[in-house]
Amino acid sequence: MKYNILILLLLVSLSVSAQKKHAKNPLIIGEILEIQSKVLNESRKLNIYLPADYAPDSARTYPVIYLLDGSANEDFLHVAGLVQFLSMIDKMPQSIVVGIANVDRKKDFTFPTSIPKDLKDFPTTGKSDRFISFIEQELQPYIQQKYKTNFNRTIIGQSLGGLLATEILMKKPELFNRYAIISPSLWWNNESLLNDFTKISQKYPPGLKVYISVGTEGKRMEDDAKLLANILKDDKKISVSYVPMPEENHLTILHKSLYKGLQLLNAN
């Protein structure tokens, strides 16, 4: 009996040793947090990428990139990879990436529309003012308090996210000093946001940089992106980069566009 127990213990020991030898360690590229928003009256998930040498007790601070459509199954993973690679080859500074996971992007990224079809097809739309307040009043203060951040803040938005980034640029430009606006859906509400740009006289903060890009995505979207760039270029205080990418379409443009855009936004 004792012999059998010894054999059993030996086999268990060998099994545990083999498991340790071939143990799989998780590959961790970031953190997942939740912030309870009073403005939105809901909990919002944040995906956070931190630079490899990030240390909470260090005096070093980092730029922050706020990524719309920032869910893990949307744009967070490959944008975090781009930031890691471009910083590794010294094309941009090491940065924190804050991916804002979506709950209802049509609600959060659009202002009210008067188009009956859009109201019927997308009944939850038109709450971008609340989402902008969430960014200003809750998200940015939370990130600034929790992480070692500096004054350099970038927002990345594509499609409806590009529409929201453009709205922030017009109404609250001081929230960010770097704007990556890709394939913006400026057609929303019969291009009323573009029309508003031509009517207002906005005072932009010094050092503001805007990157605008569009692929082969239909004449209306392409013309709108170019017109936005031309409107902004009239203000000599803004550094505007307009980079059309005709070889890309609405589905393929983001990754390649950001590879170029992040370098331009961070160039001296």
KOLKOL-433562 format. One record per residue: x, z, y of N, C-alpha, C in turn; residue number from 1; residue in one letter. Coordinates in Angstrom, 1 decimal. Layout:
N
NODE;n_east;n_up;n_north;ca_east;ca_up;ca_north;c_east;c_up;c_north;seq;type
NODE;X;Z;Y;X;Z;Y;X;Z;Y;NUM;a
...
END
This chain:
268
NODE;n_east;n_up;n_north;ca_east;ca_up;ca_north;c_east;c_up;c_north;seq;type
NODE;0.8;0.0;-1.2;0.0;0.0;0.0;0.9;0.0;1.3;1;m
NODE;1.9;0.9;1.2;2.8;1.0;2.4;3.5;-0.3;2.6;2;k
NODE;3.9;-0.9;1.4;4.6;-2.2;1.4;3.7;-3.3;2.1;3;y
NODE;2.5;-3.3;1.7;1.5;-4.3;2.3;1.4;-4.1;3.8;4;n
NODE;1.3;-2.8;4.3;1.2;-2.5;5.7;2.4;-3.0;6.4;5;i
NODE;3.6;-2.8;5.8;4.8;-3.2;6.5;4.9;-4.7;6.6;6;l
NODE;4.5;-5.4;5.6;4.4;-6.9;5.6;3.5;-7.3;6.7;7;i
NODE;2.3;-6.7;6.8;1.3;-7.1;7.8;1.8;-6.8;9.2;8;l
NODE;2.5;-5.7;9.4;3.1;-5.4;10.7;4.2;-6.4;11.1;9;l
NODE;5.0;-6.8;10.1;6.0;-7.8;10.3;5.4;-9.1;10.8;10;l
NODE;4.3;-9.5;10.1;3.7;-10.8;10.4;3.1;-10.8;11.8;11;l
NODE;2.5;-9.7;12.2;1.9;-9.5;13.5;3.0;-9.6;14.6;12;v
NODE;4.1;-8.9;14.3;5.2;-8.9;15.2;5.8;-10.3;15.4;13;s
NODE;5.9;-11.0;14.3;6.4;-12.4;14.4;5.5;-13.3;15.2;14;l
NODE;4.1;-13.1;14.9;3.1;-13.9;15.6;3.2;-13.6;17.1;15;s
NODE;3.3;-12.3;17.5;3.3;-12.0;18.9;4.6;-12.6;19.6;16;v
NODE;5.7;-12.5;18.8;7.0;-13.0;19.4;6.9;-14.5;19.6;17;s
NODE;6.2;-15.2;18.6;6.1;-16.7;18.8;5.2;-17.0;19.9;18;a
NODE;4.1;-16.2;20.1;3.2;-16.5;21.3;3.9;-16.3;22.6;19;q
NODE;4.8;-15.3;22.7;5.5;-15.0;23.9;6.5;-16.2;24.2;20;k
NODE;7.1;-16.7;23.1;8.1;-17.7;23.2;7.4;-19.0;23.8;21;k
NODE;6.2;-19.2;23.4;5.5;-20.5;23.8;4.3;-20.2;24.8;22;h
NODE;4.4;-19.0;25.4;3.4;-18.6;26.4;3.3;-19.6;27.5;23;a
NODE;2.1;-19.9;28.0;1.9;-20.8;29.1;1.6;-20.0;30.4;24;k
NODE;2.4;-20.3;31.4;2.2;-19.6;32.7;1.4;-20.5;33.6;25;n
NODE;0.5;-19.9;34.4;-0.4;-20.7;35.3;0.5;-21.3;36.4;26;p
NODE;0.1;-22.5;36.9;0.7;-23.1;38.0;-0.2;-22.8;39.2;27;l
NODE;0.3;-22.0;40.1;-0.5;-21.5;41.2;0.0;-22.2;42.5;28;i
NODE;-0.9;-22.9;43.2;-0.5;-23.5;44.4;-1.2;-22.9;45.7;29;i
NODE;-2.0;-21.9;45.5;-2.7;-21.4;46.6;-3.6;-20.2;46.3;30;g
NODE;-4.4;-19.9;47.2;-5.3;-18.7;47.1;-6.8;-19.2;47.3;31;e
NODE;-7.7;-18.6;46.7;-9.1;-18.8;47.0;-9.7;-17.6;47.6;32;i
NODE;-10.3;-17.7;48.8;-10.9;-16.6;49.5;-12.3;-16.9;49.8;33;l
NODE;-13.1;-15.9;50.2;-14.4;-16.1;50.7;-14.6;-15.3;52.0;34;e
NODE;-15.2;-16.0;52.9;-15.5;-15.3;54.2;-17.0;-15.3;54.4;35;i
NODE;-17.5;-14.1;54.7;-19.0;-14.0;55.0;-19.2;-14.3;56.4;36;q
NODE;-20.0;-15.4;56.7;-20.2;-15.9;58.0;-21.6;-15.4;58.5;37;s
NODE;-21.5;-14.7;59.6;-22.8;-14.3;60.3;-23.4;-15.5;61.0;38;k
NODE;-22.5;-16.3;61.6;-23.0;-17.5;62.3;-23.8;-18.4;61.4;39;v
NODE;-23.2;-18.7;60.2;-23.9;-19.6;59.3;-24.9;-18.9;58.3;40;l
NODE;-24.8;-17.6;58.3;-25.6;-16.7;57.4;-25.4;-17.1;56.0;41;n
NODE;-24.1;-17.2;55.6;-23.8;-17.6;54.2;-22.3;-17.3;54.0;42;e
NODE;-21.9;-17.2;52.7;-20.5;-17.0;52.3;-19.9;-18.4;52.2;43;s
NODE;-18.7;-18.5;52.7;-17.9;-19.8;52.7;-16.6;-19.6;51.9;44;r
NODE;-16.4;-20.5;51.0;-15.1;-20.5;50.2;-14.0;-21.2;51.0;45;k
NODE;-12.8;-20.6;50.9;-11.6;-21.2;51.6;-10.6;-21.4;50.5;46;l
NODE;-10.0;-22.5;50.4;-8.8;-22.8;49.6;-7.6;-22.8;50.5;47;n
NODE;-6.6;-22.0;50.2;-5.5;-21.7;51.0;-4.2;-22.2;50.3;48;i
NODE;-3.4;-23.0;51.0;-2.0;-23.4;50.5;-1.0;-22.7;51.5;49;y
NODE;-0.1;-22.0;50.9;1.0;-21.3;51.7;2.3;-22.0;51.3;50;l
NODE;3.2;-22.2;52.3;4.5;-22.7;52.0;5.3;-21.8;51.0;51;p
NODE;6.2;-22.4;50.3;6.9;-21.7;49.2;7.7;-20.5;49.7;52;a
NODE;8.2;-20.6;50.9;9.0;-19.4;51.5;8.1;-18.5;52.3;53;d
NODE;6.8;-18.6;52.3;5.9;-17.8;53.1;6.1;-16.3;52.6;54;y
NODE;6.3;-15.4;53.6;6.5;-14.0;53.3;5.7;-13.2;54.4;55;a
NODE;4.7;-12.4;54.0;3.9;-11.6;54.9;4.8;-10.7;55.8;56;p
NODE;5.9;-10.3;55.3;6.7;-9.3;56.1;7.8;-10.0;57.0;57;d
NODE;7.8;-11.4;57.0;8.8;-12.1;57.7;8.2;-12.3;59.2;58;s
NODE;9.2;-12.5;60.1;8.8;-12.8;61.5;8.4;-14.2;61.7;59;a
NODE;8.7;-15.1;60.7;8.4;-16.5;60.9;6.9;-16.8;60.9;60;r
NODE;6.5;-17.7;61.7;5.1;-18.1;61.8;5.0;-19.6;61.5;61;t
NODE;3.8;-20.0;61.1;3.5;-21.4;60.6;2.4;-22.0;61.3;62;y
NODE;2.4;-23.4;61.5;1.2;-24.1;61.9;0.1;-24.0;60.8;63;p
NODE;-1.1;-24.2;61.3;-2.2;-24.2;60.4;-3.0;-25.5;60.4;64;v
NODE;-3.2;-26.1;59.3;-4.0;-27.3;59.1;-5.4;-27.0;58.5;65;i
NODE;-6.4;-27.2;59.3;-7.8;-26.9;58.8;-8.4;-28.3;58.3;66;y
NODE;-8.7;-28.2;57.0;-9.1;-29.4;56.3;-10.6;-29.4;56.0;67;l
NODE;-11.4;-30.2;56.6;-12.8;-30.4;56.3;-12.9;-31.1;54.9;68;l
NODE;-14.0;-31.0;54.2;-14.1;-31.5;52.9;-12.9;-30.9;52.0;69;d
NODE;-12.8;-29.5;52.2;-11.6;-28.9;51.6;-11.8;-28.2;50.2;70;g
NODE;-12.8;-28.6;49.5;-13.0;-28.1;48.2;-11.9;-28.6;47.2;71;s
NODE;-11.7;-27.9;46.1;-10.7;-28.2;45.2;-11.0;-29.6;44.6;72;a
NODE;-12.2;-29.9;44.4;-12.6;-31.2;43.8;-12.9;-32.3;44.9;73;n
NODE;-12.5;-32.0;46.1;-12.6;-33.0;47.2;-11.1;-33.3;47.6;74;e
NODE;-10.7;-32.8;48.8;-9.4;-33.3;49.3;-8.3;-32.2;49.4;75;d
NODE;-8.6;-31.0;48.9;-7.6;-29.9;49.1;-6.3;-30.2;48.4;76;f
NODE;-6.4;-30.5;47.1;-5.2;-30.6;46.2;-4.3;-31.7;46.7;77;l
NODE;-4.8;-32.9;47.0;-3.8;-33.9;47.4;-3.4;-33.8;48.8;78;h
NODE;-4.1;-33.2;49.7;-3.7;-32.9;51.0;-2.6;-31.9;51.0;79;v
NODE;-2.8;-30.8;50.3;-1.8;-29.8;50.1;-0.5;-30.3;49.6;80;a
NODE;-0.6;-31.3;48.6;0.6;-31.9;48.1;1.3;-32.8;49.1;81;g
NODE;0.5;-33.5;49.9;1.1;-34.2;51.0;1.9;-33.4;52.0;82;l
NODE;1.3;-32.2;52.4;1.9;-31.3;53.3;3.2;-30.8;52.7;83;v
NODE;3.2;-30.4;51.4;4.3;-29.9;50.7;5.5;-30.9;50.7;84;q
NODE;5.1;-32.2;50.4;6.1;-33.2;50.2;6.7;-33.6;51.6;85;f
NODE;5.9;-33.8;52.6;6.4;-34.1;53.9;7.2;-33.0;54.6;86;l
NODE;6.9;-31.8;54.3;7.7;-30.7;54.8;9.0;-30.6;54.1;87;s
NODE;9.0;-30.9;52.8;10.2;-30.9;52.0;11.2;-31.9;52.4;88;m
NODE;10.7;-33.1;52.9;11.7;-34.1;53.4;11.8;-34.1;54.9;89;i
NODE;11.4;-33.0;55.5;11.6;-32.7;57.0;10.9;-33.7;57.9;90;d
NODE;9.7;-34.2;57.4;8.9;-35.1;58.3;7.8;-34.3;59.0;91;k
NODE;7.7;-33.1;58.7;6.7;-32.2;59.4;7.1;-30.8;59.1;92;m
NODE;6.7;-29.8;59.9;7.0;-28.4;59.6;6.2;-27.9;58.4;93;p
NODE;6.8;-26.9;57.7;6.1;-26.2;56.7;4.8;-25.6;57.3;94;q
NODE;3.7;-25.8;56.7;2.4;-25.4;57.3;1.5;-24.8;56.2;95;s
NODE;0.6;-24.0;56.8;-0.5;-23.4;56.0;-1.7;-24.4;56.0;96;i
NODE;-2.3;-24.6;54.9;-3.5;-25.5;54.8;-4.7;-24.7;54.4;97;v
NODE;-5.7;-24.8;55.2;-7.0;-24.1;55.0;-8.0;-25.1;54.7;98;v
NODE;-8.4;-25.2;53.4;-9.4;-26.1;53.0;-10.8;-25.4;53.0;99;g
NODE;-11.7;-26.0;53.8;-13.0;-25.4;54.0;-14.0;-26.1;53.0;100;i
NODE;-14.3;-25.3;51.9;-15.2;-25.9;50.9;-16.6;-26.2;51.5;101;a
NODE;-17.2;-27.2;51.0;-18.5;-27.6;51.5;-19.6;-26.9;50.8;102;n
NODE;-20.7;-26.7;51.6;-22.0;-26.2;51.1;-23.0;-27.4;51.3;103;v
NODE;-23.1;-27.8;52.5;-23.9;-29.0;52.9;-23.3;-29.7;54.0;104;d
NODE;-22.4;-30.7;53.7;-21.6;-31.3;54.7;-22.5;-32.1;55.7;105;r
NODE;-23.6;-32.7;55.3;-24.5;-33.4;56.2;-25.1;-32.5;57.2;106;k
NODE;-25.4;-31.2;56.8;-25.9;-30.2;57.8;-24.8;-29.8;58.7;107;k
NODE;-23.6;-29.5;58.2;-22.5;-28.9;59.0;-21.8;-29.9;59.9;108;d
NODE;-21.7;-31.2;59.5;-20.9;-32.1;60.2;-21.6;-33.0;61.2;109;f
NODE;-23.0;-32.9;61.3;-23.7;-33.8;62.1;-24.5;-33.0;63.2;110;t
NODE;-24.6;-33.7;64.4;-25.4;-33.1;65.5;-26.8;-33.8;65.3;111;f
NODE;-27.8;-33.3;66.0;-29.2;-33.8;65.8;-29.3;-35.3;66.1;112;p
NODE;-30.1;-36.0;65.3;-30.3;-37.4;65.4;-31.8;-37.7;65.8;113;t
NODE;-32.0;-38.8;66.5;-33.3;-39.2;66.8;-33.8;-40.4;65.9;114;s
NODE;-33.0;-40.8;65.0;-33.3;-41.9;64.1;-34.2;-41.5;63.0;115;i
NODE;-35.4;-42.0;63.0;-36.4;-41.5;62.0;-35.9;-41.7;60.5;116;p
NODE;-35.3;-42.7;60.2;-34.8;-42.9;58.8;-33.8;-41.8;58.4;117;k
NODE;-32.9;-41.5;59.3;-31.9;-40.5;59.0;-32.6;-39.1;58.9;118;d
NODE;-33.5;-38.9;59.7;-34.3;-37.6;59.6;-35.0;-37.5;58.3;119;l
NODE;-35.5;-38.6;57.8;-36.3;-38.6;56.6;-35.3;-38.5;55.4;120;k
NODE;-34.2;-39.3;55.4;-33.3;-39.3;54.3;-32.4;-38.0;54.2;121;d
NODE;-32.1;-37.5;55.3;-31.2;-36.3;55.4;-31.8;-35.2;56.2;122;f
NODE;-32.8;-34.5;55.7;-33.6;-33.5;56.5;-32.8;-32.3;56.9;123;p
NODE;-31.7;-32.0;56.3;-30.9;-30.8;56.7;-29.9;-31.0;57.8;124;t
NODE;-29.8;-32.2;58.3;-28.8;-32.6;59.2;-29.0;-31.9;60.6;125;t
NODE;-27.9;-32.0;61.4;-28.1;-31.6;62.8;-27.6;-30.2;63.2;126;g
NODE;-26.8;-29.5;62.4;-26.4;-28.1;62.6;-24.9;-28.0;63.0;127;k
NODE;-24.3;-29.1;63.4;-22.9;-29.0;63.7;-22.5;-28.0;64.7;128;s
NODE;-23.4;-27.7;65.7;-23.1;-26.7;66.7;-22.8;-25.4;66.1;129;d
NODE;-23.6;-25.0;65.0;-23.3;-23.7;64.4;-22.0;-23.7;63.6;130;r
NODE;-21.7;-24.9;63.0;-20.4;-24.9;62.2;-19.2;-24.9;63.2;131;f
NODE;-19.3;-25.5;64.3;-18.2;-25.4;65.3;-18.1;-23.9;65.8;132;i
NODE;-19.2;-23.2;66.0;-19.2;-21.8;66.4;-18.5;-21.0;65.3;133;s
NODE;-18.8;-21.3;64.0;-18.2;-20.6;62.9;-16.7;-20.8;62.9;134;f
NODE;-16.2;-22.0;63.2;-14.8;-22.3;63.3;-14.1;-21.5;64.4;135;i
NODE;-14.8;-21.5;65.5;-14.2;-20.8;66.7;-14.3;-19.3;66.6;136;e
NODE;-15.4;-18.8;66.3;-15.7;-17.4;66.4;-15.3;-16.6;65.1;137;q
NODE;-15.3;-17.2;64.0;-15.0;-16.5;62.7;-13.8;-17.0;62.0;138;e
NODE;-13.7;-18.3;61.7;-12.7;-18.8;60.8;-11.3;-18.7;61.4;139;l
NODE;-11.1;-19.2;62.6;-9.8;-19.2;63.2;-9.3;-17.8;63.5;140;q
NODE;-10.1;-16.9;64.0;-9.7;-15.5;64.1;-9.3;-14.8;62.8;141;p
NODE;-10.1;-15.1;61.8;-9.8;-14.6;60.4;-8.4;-15.1;59.9;142;y
NODE;-8.2;-16.4;60.0;-6.9;-16.9;59.5;-5.7;-16.4;60.4;143;i
NODE;-5.9;-16.3;61.7;-4.9;-15.8;62.5;-4.5;-14.3;62.3;144;q
NODE;-5.5;-13.6;61.9;-5.3;-12.2;61.6;-4.7;-12.0;60.2;145;q
NODE;-5.0;-12.8;59.2;-4.6;-12.6;57.9;-3.2;-13.2;57.6;146;k
NODE;-2.9;-14.3;58.3;-1.7;-15.0;58.0;-0.7;-15.1;59.2;147;y
NODE;0.5;-15.5;58.9;1.5;-15.6;60.0;1.4;-17.0;60.6;148;k
NODE;0.6;-17.1;61.6;0.3;-18.4;62.2;0.9;-18.5;63.6;149;t
NODE;1.0;-19.7;64.1;1.5;-19.9;65.5;0.4;-20.8;66.2;150;n
NODE;0.8;-21.3;67.3;-0.2;-22.0;68.2;-0.6;-23.4;67.7;151;f
NODE;0.2;-23.9;66.8;0.0;-25.3;66.3;-1.2;-25.4;65.3;152;n
NODE;-2.3;-26.0;65.7;-3.5;-26.0;64.9;-4.0;-27.5;64.8;153;r
NODE;-4.1;-28.0;63.5;-4.6;-29.3;63.3;-5.9;-29.3;62.5;154;t
NODE;-6.8;-30.2;62.9;-8.0;-30.4;62.1;-8.0;-31.8;61.5;155;i
NODE;-8.3;-31.9;60.2;-8.4;-33.2;59.5;-9.9;-33.5;59.1;156;i
NODE;-10.4;-34.6;59.5;-11.7;-35.0;59.1;-11.9;-36.5;58.8;157;g
NODE;-12.5;-36.8;57.7;-12.8;-38.2;57.4;-14.3;-38.4;57.3;158;q
NODE;-14.8;-39.6;57.6;-16.2;-40.0;57.5;-17.0;-39.0;58.4;159;s
NODE;-18.0;-38.3;57.8;-18.8;-37.4;58.6;-17.9;-36.3;59.1;160;l
NODE;-16.8;-35.9;58.4;-15.8;-35.0;58.8;-15.1;-35.5;60.1;161;g
NODE;-14.9;-36.8;60.1;-14.3;-37.4;61.3;-15.2;-37.4;62.5;162;g
NODE;-16.5;-37.5;62.2;-17.5;-37.4;63.3;-17.5;-36.0;63.9;163;l
NODE;-17.4;-34.9;63.0;-17.3;-33.6;63.5;-16.0;-33.3;64.3;164;l
NODE;-14.9;-33.8;63.8;-13.6;-33.6;64.5;-13.7;-34.3;65.9;165;a
NODE;-14.4;-35.4;66.0;-14.5;-36.1;67.2;-15.4;-35.3;68.2;166;t
NODE;-16.5;-34.7;67.6;-17.4;-33.9;68.4;-16.6;-32.6;69.0;167;e
NODE;-15.8;-32.0;68.1;-15.0;-30.9;68.6;-14.1;-31.3;69.7;168;i
NODE;-13.4;-32.5;69.5;-12.5;-33.0;70.5;-13.2;-33.2;71.9;169;l
NODE;-14.5;-33.6;71.8;-15.2;-33.8;73.1;-15.7;-32.5;73.7;170;m
NODE;-16.2;-31.6;72.9;-16.9;-30.4;73.4;-16.0;-29.2;73.5;171;k
NODE;-15.0;-29.0;72.5;-14.2;-27.9;72.4;-12.7;-28.3;72.1;172;k
NODE;-12.1;-29.1;72.9;-10.8;-29.7;72.6;-9.7;-28.6;72.4;173;p
NODE;-9.9;-27.4;73.0;-8.9;-26.4;72.9;-8.8;-25.7;71.6;174;e
NODE;-9.8;-26.0;70.7;-9.7;-25.3;69.4;-8.6;-25.8;68.5;175;l
NODE;-8.1;-27.1;68.8;-7.0;-27.6;68.1;-6.1;-28.4;69.0;176;f
NODE;-4.8;-28.5;68.7;-4.0;-29.4;69.5;-3.5;-30.6;68.7;177;n
NODE;-4.0;-30.7;67.5;-3.7;-31.9;66.7;-5.0;-32.3;66.0;178;r
NODE;-5.4;-33.6;66.2;-6.6;-34.1;65.6;-6.3;-35.3;64.7;179;y
NODE;-6.6;-35.2;63.4;-6.5;-36.4;62.5;-8.0;-36.8;62.2;180;a
NODE;-8.3;-38.0;62.8;-9.7;-38.5;62.7;-9.6;-39.8;61.9;181;i
NODE;-10.2;-39.8;60.7;-10.0;-40.9;59.8;-11.4;-41.4;59.4;182;i
NODE;-11.6;-42.7;59.6;-12.9;-43.4;59.3;-14.1;-42.6;59.8;183;s
NODE;-14.1;-42.3;61.1;-15.2;-41.5;61.6;-16.5;-42.2;61.6;184;p
NODE;-17.5;-41.4;61.3;-18.9;-42.0;61.2;-19.6;-42.0;62.6;185;s
NODE;-19.0;-42.7;63.5;-19.4;-42.6;64.9;-20.7;-43.4;65.1;186;l
NODE;-21.2;-44.1;64.0;-22.5;-44.8;64.1;-23.6;-43.8;64.1;187;w
NODE;-23.4;-42.5;63.8;-24.4;-41.5;63.8;-25.2;-41.5;65.1;188;w
NODE;-26.5;-41.5;65.0;-27.5;-41.4;66.1;-27.2;-42.5;67.1;189;n
NODE;-27.0;-43.7;66.6;-26.8;-44.9;67.4;-25.6;-44.8;68.4;190;n
NODE;-24.5;-44.2;67.8;-23.3;-44.1;68.5;-23.4;-43.2;69.8;191;e
NODE;-24.3;-42.3;69.8;-24.5;-41.5;71.0;-23.2;-40.7;71.4;192;s
NODE;-22.4;-40.2;70.4;-21.2;-39.5;70.7;-20.2;-40.3;71.5;193;l
NODE;-20.1;-41.6;71.1;-19.2;-42.5;71.8;-19.7;-42.7;73.2;194;l
NODE;-21.0;-42.9;73.4;-21.6;-43.1;74.7;-21.4;-41.8;75.6;195;n
NODE;-21.4;-40.7;75.0;-21.2;-39.4;75.8;-19.8;-39.4;76.2;196;d
NODE;-18.8;-39.8;75.4;-17.4;-39.8;75.8;-17.2;-40.6;77.1;197;f
NODE;-17.9;-41.7;77.3;-17.7;-42.5;78.5;-18.4;-41.9;79.7;198;t
NODE;-19.2;-40.8;79.5;-19.9;-40.2;80.7;-19.3;-38.9;81.2;199;k
NODE;-18.6;-38.3;80.3;-18.0;-37.0;80.7;-16.6;-37.1;81.2;200;i
NODE;-16.2;-36.1;82.0;-14.9;-35.9;82.4;-14.3;-34.6;81.9;201;s
NODE;-13.7;-34.7;80.7;-13.2;-33.6;80.0;-11.7;-33.2;80.4;202;q
NODE;-11.5;-32.0;80.5;-10.1;-31.5;80.8;-9.5;-31.1;79.5;203;k
NODE;-8.5;-31.9;79.0;-7.9;-31.7;77.7;-6.7;-30.8;77.9;204;y
NODE;-6.4;-29.9;76.9;-5.2;-29.0;77.0;-3.9;-29.9;76.9;205;p
NODE;-2.9;-29.4;77.6;-1.6;-30.1;77.5;-1.0;-30.2;76.1;206;p
NODE;-0.4;-31.3;75.8;0.2;-31.5;74.5;-0.7;-31.9;73.4;207;g
NODE;-1.9;-32.3;73.7;-2.9;-32.7;72.7;-2.5;-34.0;72.1;208;l
NODE;-2.5;-34.1;70.7;-2.2;-35.3;70.0;-3.4;-35.7;69.1;209;k
NODE;-3.8;-37.0;69.1;-4.9;-37.5;68.4;-4.5;-38.7;67.5;210;v
NODE;-4.7;-38.6;66.3;-4.4;-39.7;65.4;-5.8;-40.3;64.8;211;y
NODE;-6.0;-41.6;65.0;-7.2;-42.2;64.6;-6.9;-43.4;63.6;212;i
NODE;-7.6;-43.5;62.5;-7.3;-44.5;61.6;-8.6;-45.0;60.9;213;s
NODE;-8.6;-46.3;60.5;-9.8;-46.8;59.9;-9.3;-48.0;59.0;214;v
NODE;-10.0;-48.2;57.9;-9.7;-49.3;57.0;-10.7;-50.5;57.2;215;g
NODE;-10.8;-51.3;56.2;-11.8;-52.3;56.1;-13.1;-51.7;55.7;216;t
NODE;-13.9;-51.3;56.7;-15.1;-50.5;56.4;-16.3;-51.0;57.1;217;e
NODE;-16.3;-52.3;57.5;-17.5;-52.8;58.2;-17.2;-52.9;59.7;218;g
NODE;-17.7;-53.9;60.3;-17.3;-54.2;61.7;-17.7;-53.0;62.6;219;k
NODE;-18.9;-52.4;62.4;-19.4;-51.3;63.3;-18.4;-50.1;63.2;220;r
NODE;-18.0;-49.7;62.0;-17.2;-48.5;61.9;-15.8;-48.9;62.5;221;m
NODE;-15.3;-50.0;62.2;-14.0;-50.4;62.7;-14.0;-50.5;64.2;222;e
NODE;-15.0;-51.1;64.8;-15.1;-51.3;66.3;-15.2;-49.9;66.9;223;d
NODE;-16.0;-49.0;66.3;-16.2;-47.7;66.9;-14.9;-46.9;66.9;224;d
NODE;-14.1;-47.0;65.8;-12.8;-46.2;65.8;-11.9;-46.8;66.9;225;a
NODE;-11.8;-48.1;67.0;-10.9;-48.7;68.0;-11.4;-48.3;69.4;226;k
NODE;-12.7;-48.3;69.7;-13.2;-47.9;71.0;-12.9;-46.5;71.3;227;l
NODE;-13.0;-45.6;70.3;-12.7;-44.2;70.6;-11.2;-44.1;71.0;228;l
NODE;-10.4;-44.8;70.3;-8.9;-44.7;70.6;-8.7;-45.2;72.0;229;a
NODE;-9.4;-46.3;72.4;-9.2;-46.9;73.8;-9.7;-45.9;74.8;230;n
NODE;-10.8;-45.3;74.6;-11.4;-44.3;75.5;-10.4;-43.2;75.8;231;i
NODE;-9.8;-42.6;74.7;-8.9;-41.5;74.8;-7.6;-41.9;75.4;232;l
NODE;-7.2;-43.2;75.2;-5.9;-43.6;75.8;-6.0;-43.7;77.3;233;k
NODE;-7.2;-43.8;77.9;-7.3;-43.8;79.3;-6.8;-42.5;80.0;234;d
NODE;-6.8;-41.4;79.2;-6.4;-40.1;79.7;-4.9;-40.0;79.3;235;d
NODE;-4.0;-40.1;80.3;-2.6;-40.1;80.0;-2.0;-38.8;79.5;236;k
NODE;-2.8;-37.7;79.6;-2.4;-36.4;79.1;-2.5;-36.3;77.6;237;k
NODE;-3.2;-37.2;77.0;-3.3;-37.2;75.5;-2.4;-38.2;74.8;238;i
NODE;-1.8;-37.8;73.8;-1.0;-38.7;73.0;-1.9;-39.2;71.9;239;s
NODE;-2.2;-40.5;71.9;-3.1;-41.2;71.0;-2.4;-42.2;70.1;240;v
NODE;-2.5;-42.0;68.8;-2.0;-43.0;67.8;-3.2;-43.6;67.1;241;s
NODE;-3.3;-44.9;67.2;-4.4;-45.7;66.5;-3.8;-46.5;65.5;242;y
NODE;-4.1;-46.3;64.2;-3.5;-47.0;63.1;-4.5;-47.6;62.2;243;v
NODE;-4.9;-48.8;62.4;-5.8;-49.5;61.4;-5.1;-49.8;60.1;244;p
NODE;-5.8;-49.7;59.0;-5.2;-49.9;57.7;-6.2;-50.9;57.0;245;m
NODE;-6.1;-52.2;57.3;-7.1;-53.1;56.7;-7.0;-53.3;55.2;246;p
NODE;-5.9;-52.9;54.6;-5.7;-53.0;53.1;-6.5;-51.8;52.4;247;e
NODE;-6.9;-50.9;53.2;-7.6;-49.7;52.6;-9.1;-49.8;52.9;248;e
NODE;-9.9;-49.1;52.0;-11.4;-49.0;52.3;-11.8;-47.6;52.5;249;n
NODE;-13.1;-47.3;52.5;-13.6;-46.0;52.8;-13.2;-45.0;51.8;250;h
NODE;-13.0;-45.4;50.5;-12.7;-44.5;49.4;-11.2;-44.3;49.3;251;l
NODE;-10.4;-45.3;49.7;-8.9;-45.2;49.4;-8.1;-44.8;50.6;252;t
NODE;-8.6;-44.7;51.8;-7.8;-44.6;53.0;-7.2;-43.3;53.3;253;i
NODE;-7.9;-42.2;52.9;-7.5;-40.9;53.3;-6.0;-40.5;53.0;254;l
NODE;-5.6;-40.6;51.8;-4.3;-40.2;51.4;-3.2;-41.0;52.1;255;h
NODE;-3.3;-42.3;52.1;-2.3;-43.1;52.7;-2.3;-42.9;54.2;256;k
NODE;-3.5;-42.7;54.8;-3.6;-42.6;56.2;-2.9;-41.2;56.6;257;s
NODE;-3.2;-40.2;55.9;-2.6;-38.9;56.3;-1.1;-38.9;56.1;258;l
NODE;-0.6;-39.6;55.1;0.9;-39.7;54.9;1.5;-40.2;56.2;259;y
NODE;0.9;-41.1;56.9;1.4;-41.7;58.2;1.0;-40.7;59.3;260;k
NODE;-0.3;-40.3;59.3;-0.8;-39.5;60.4;-0.1;-38.2;60.6;261;g
NODE;0.1;-37.4;59.5;0.8;-36.1;59.7;2.2;-36.3;60.3;262;l
NODE;2.9;-37.3;60.0;4.2;-37.6;60.6;4.1;-37.9;62.0;263;q
NODE;3.1;-38.7;62.4;2.9;-39.0;63.8;2.5;-37.8;64.6;264;l
NODE;1.6;-37.0;64.1;1.1;-35.8;64.8;2.2;-34.8;65.0;265;l
NODE;3.2;-34.8;64.2;4.2;-33.8;64.2;5.6;-34.3;64.8;266;n
NODE;5.5;-35.6;65.2;6.8;-36.2;65.8;7.0;-35.6;67.2;267;a
NODE;8.3;-35.4;67.5;8.6;-34.9;68.8;8.4;-35.9;69.9;268;n
END
